[in-house]
Amino acid sequence: MNEEIALVTGGAGFIGSHLCEYLLNKGFKVICADNLSTGSEKNIEKLRTNEDFKFLKKDVRDDLEIKEKINYIFDMASRASPKDFKDYPIDILTTNGFGVFNLLNLAEKNNAKFLFSSTSEIYGDPKEHPQKETYCGNVNTLGIRGCYDEAKRFAEAMTMAYVREKNVDARIIRIFNTYGPRLNEYDGRVISNFITQALRNEPITVYGDGNQTRSFCYVSDMVEGIYKAMMEGKKGDVYNLGGEDEYKILDIASKIKELTSTNSNIVFKELPEDDPRIR
């Protein structure tokens, strides 16, 4: 029997809840810590009947007060919705600052393997395509998206500092667009936006001319990649995780309109500040 314990912060969120479920199926004992600012207890409702699952309503910026010996820490805690970049910038910065600092110290204390979930947003509006892990990005630090981009970049730097100075066994993943069950319909993501608008026969809003591109990854594939990065990835390495193909935003809107047989029209609005052209 596997007696190893995995801590998943942000474990009641979209990707985090799927990761908790995956780890339980792998035989791990799972501690899920989430302050429920964007996560939902509904996402982990079925997991709570499992005796190997424990939920803590905790904020990573505070002491998690975990007594168990932790073997793995998956840090999935952070607001990530584009609408939150404007409404909760300080929360985003402190979660990825103080929160990651606390978790890295917990990893050092427990001699645990650590995985920090960063984002493709650290590449900003890239001048290199496709973006390799060695690309340093093109980020507007003063823009609306800067709170998220720079928070993640700082947390990456801190993670690497703990690798070099404290010898913490940590790795970094950069998550690209992900979709699937439990994605909040009000989260401001392109897939959830378009589907929700189509099902309600509301105008499908495309920002800009729709020629900007994105890659997409289904959540179960993403979770498998996260697990492999933790278990097979090397200390100090960085891994892009996402779909191989990219699609024009307008093509996605048109396909969803077709599949839902909606009466919605596609409408165009001004492109938000610093919205990447390619990703």
C-alpha positions in Angstrom: 0.0 0.0 0.0 1.2 3.5 -0.9 1.6 5.5 2.4 3.0 8.6 0.7 1.2 11.9 1.3 0.7 14.5 -1.4 -0.3 18.1 -0.5 -2.2 19.8 -3.3 -2.7 23.5 -2.7 -5.5 25.0 -4.7 -6.9 21.5 -4.7 -10.6 22.5 -4.8 -10.0 24.5 -8.0 -10.5 23.4 -11.6 -7.2 21.6 -12.3 -6.4 21.0 -8.6 -9.5 19.0 -8.0 -8.8 16.7 -11.0 -5.2 16.3 -9.7 -6.5 15.3 -6.2 -8.7 12.7 -7.8 -5.9 11.4 -10.0 -3.5 11.1 -7.0 -6.1 9.2 -5.0 -6.6 6.8 -7.8 -2.8 6.3 -7.8 -3.0 5.3 -4.1 -1.7 8.4 -2.5 -3.0 10.0 0.6 -4.0 13.5 -0.4 -4.2 16.7 1.7 -6.1 19.4 -0.2 -5.6 22.9 1.0 -7.7 25.7 -0.5 -9.1 29.0 0.8 -12.1 28.6 -1.6 -11.6 32.1 -3.1 -12.0 30.6 -6.5 -12.2 26.9 -5.7 -15.4 25.1 -4.8 -16.2 22.4 -2.3 -18.5 21.0 -5.0 -15.4 20.1 -7.0 -14.2 17.8 -4.2 -17.5 16.7 -2.9 -17.1 13.1 -4.0 -13.5 12.9 -2.9 -14.4 13.7 0.7 -15.9 10.2 1.2 -12.4 8.7 0.6 -10.6 8.0 3.9 -7.3 8.9 2.2 -8.5 12.5 1.4 -8.3 15.4 3.8 -9.5 18.9 3.1 -8.1 22.0 4.8 -9.8 25.4 4.3 -6.5 27.2 4.5 -4.7 30.1 2.7 -1.2 29.3 1.6 -0.1 32.7 2.8 -0.8 31.5 6.4 0.6 28.5 8.3 -1.1 25.4 7.0 -0.6 23.7 10.4 0.1 20.3 8.7 1.4 17.7 11.2 1.8 14.9 8.7 5.1 14.1 7.0 4.6 15.4 3.4 6.3 13.6 0.5 5.1 15.7 -2.4 3.8 19.3 -2.7 1.9 20.3 -5.8 1.3 24.1 -5.7 -1.8 24.9 -7.7 -2.9 27.8 -5.6 -3.5 31.1 -7.4 -6.3 33.1 -9.0 -5.8 32.6 -12.7 -8.9 34.1 -14.3 -8.3 37.1 -16.6 -11.1 39.0 -14.9 -9.2 38.7 -11.6 -6.2 40.5 -13.0 -8.1 43.7 -12.7 -10.1 43.0 -9.5 -7.6 41.1 -7.3 -4.0 42.0 -8.4 -2.6 42.2 -4.8 -4.1 38.9 -3.9 -2.5 37.3 -7.0 0.9 38.9 -6.1 0.9 37.9 -2.5 -0.3 34.3 -3.1 2.5 33.7 -5.5 5.0 35.6 -3.2 4.3 34.8 0.4 2.4 31.6 -0.4 5.1 30.1 -2.5 7.7 31.1 0.1 5.8 29.2 2.8 5.4 26.1 0.6 9.1 26.0 -0.3 9.9 26.2 3.4 7.5 23.4 4.0 9.1 21.3 1.3 12.6 22.0 2.8 11.4 21.0 6.3 9.8 17.7 5.0 12.5 17.0 2.4 9.5 16.8 0.0 9.5 17.0 -3.8 8.0 20.3 -4.9 6.2 21.3 -8.1 5.3 24.9 -8.8 2.5 25.5 -11.3 3.5 28.5 -13.4 1.9 29.6 -16.6 2.4 30.3 -20.3 1.5 33.9 -19.3 5.2 34.4 -18.2 6.0 34.6 -21.9 3.8 37.7 -22.2 3.1 38.7 -25.8 5.9 36.5 -27.2 8.2 37.5 -30.0 9.3 33.8 -30.3 7.0 31.1 -31.5 6.6 28.5 -30.4 7.8 29.4 -27.0 10.6 27.1 -25.7 11.2 26.8 -22.0 14.5 28.8 -22.5 12.6 31.9 -23.9 12.6 34.8 -21.4 9.4 36.4 -22.6 8.1 39.8 -23.5 6.1 41.1 -20.5 4.6 44.5 -19.7 5.3 44.7 -16.0 3.0 47.8 -15.6 0.0 46.4 -17.6 -3.2 44.9 -16.3 -1.9 41.4 -16.8 1.4 42.3 -15.2 0.2 41.3 -11.7 -0.2 37.7 -12.8 2.7 37.5 -15.2 5.2 39.0 -12.8 3.8 37.1 -9.8 4.5 33.8 -11.5 7.9 35.0 -12.8 8.9 36.0 -9.2 7.7 32.6 -7.9 9.7 30.8 -10.5 12.8 32.8 -9.5 12.2 32.0 -5.8 11.7 28.3 -6.6 15.0 28.2 -8.4 16.7 30.1 -5.5 15.5 27.3 -3.1 16.9 24.7 -5.6 20.3 26.4 -5.6 20.6 27.6 -2.1 18.6 25.1 -0.1 18.9 22.1 -2.4 15.1 21.7 -2.5 14.0 19.1 -5.1 11.7 21.4 -7.1 10.6 21.7 -10.6 8.4 24.2 -12.5 5.6 23.6 -15.0 4.1 26.3 -17.3 0.5 25.5 -18.0 -1.1 26.6 -21.3 -4.9 26.9 -21.9 -6.8 24.0 -20.3 -10.4 23.0 -20.5 -12.8 20.4 -19.3 -15.3 19.5 -16.5 -15.4 21.9 -13.5 -14.1 24.9 -15.5 -16.0 27.8 -14.0 -18.4 29.2 -16.6 -17.8 32.7 -15.2 -14.1 32.4 -15.2 -13.5 34.5 -18.3 -11.7 31.8 -20.2 -12.3 31.6 -24.0 -13.8 28.1 -24.0 -16.2 28.6 -21.1 -17.2 32.0 -22.3 -18.1 30.9 -25.8 -20.0 27.8 -24.6 -21.9 29.7 -22.0 -22.9 32.5 -24.4 -23.9 30.0 -27.1 -26.1 27.9 -24.8 -27.8 31.1 -23.6 -28.2 32.4 -27.1 -26.2 35.5 -26.1 -23.8 37.2 -28.5 -20.5 35.3 -28.6 -17.8 37.9 -27.9 -14.6 37.7 -29.8 -11.9 40.3 -28.7 -9.9 41.8 -31.5 -10.3 40.3 -35.0 -10.2 36.7 -33.8 -7.0 35.9 -35.6 -5.0 35.5 -32.4 -4.2 31.9 -31.7 -4.2 29.6 -28.6 -3.4 25.9 -27.9 -5.8 23.9 -25.7 -5.3 20.9 -23.5 -8.0 18.7 -22.0 -7.8 18.6 -18.2 -7.1 14.9 -17.8 -4.2 15.1 -20.2 -2.9 18.1 -18.2 -3.1 16.3 -14.9 -1.2 13.4 -16.3 1.5 15.8 -17.5 1.7 17.4 -14.1 2.1 14.0 -12.4 4.9 13.0 -14.8 6.7 16.3 -14.3 6.7 15.6 -10.5 7.6 12.0 -10.7 9.9 11.9 -13.7 11.1 15.5 -13.9 14.5 16.6 -12.7 15.3 19.1 -10.0 15.4 22.6 -11.3 13.8 21.8 -14.7 11.0 23.7 -16.4 8.3 22.1 -18.5 5.7 23.6 -20.8 2.5 21.7 -20.6 -0.2 22.2 -23.2 -1.8 21.1 -26.5 0.4 20.6 -29.6 -2.0 22.4 -32.0 -3.0 26.0 -32.1 -6.3 27.4 -33.2 -7.6 30.8 -34.2 -10.0 32.3 -31.6 -12.6 33.1 -34.4 -12.5 29.5 -35.6 -13.2 28.2 -32.1 -16.2 30.6 -31.8 -17.5 29.4 -35.1 -17.1 25.8 -34.2 -18.9 26.2 -30.9 -21.7 28.1 -32.6 -22.0 25.2 -35.1 -22.0 22.5 -32.4 -24.5 24.1 -30.2 -26.9 25.1 -33.0 -27.2 28.4 -31.2 -29.0 31.6 -32.4 -26.1 33.6 -31.1 -24.2 36.0 -33.4 -20.5 36.4 -33.2 -19.6 40.0 -32.2 -16.2 41.7 -32.0 -14.9 43.9 -29.2 -11.7 45.8 -28.6 -8.8 43.6 -27.7 -7.8 43.9 -24.0 -4.5 45.5 -23.1 -1.4 43.2 -23.6 -3.6 40.3 -24.8 -1.1 37.9 -26.5 -1.4 37.5 -30.3 -0.1 33.9 -30.2 0.2 31.3 -27.5 
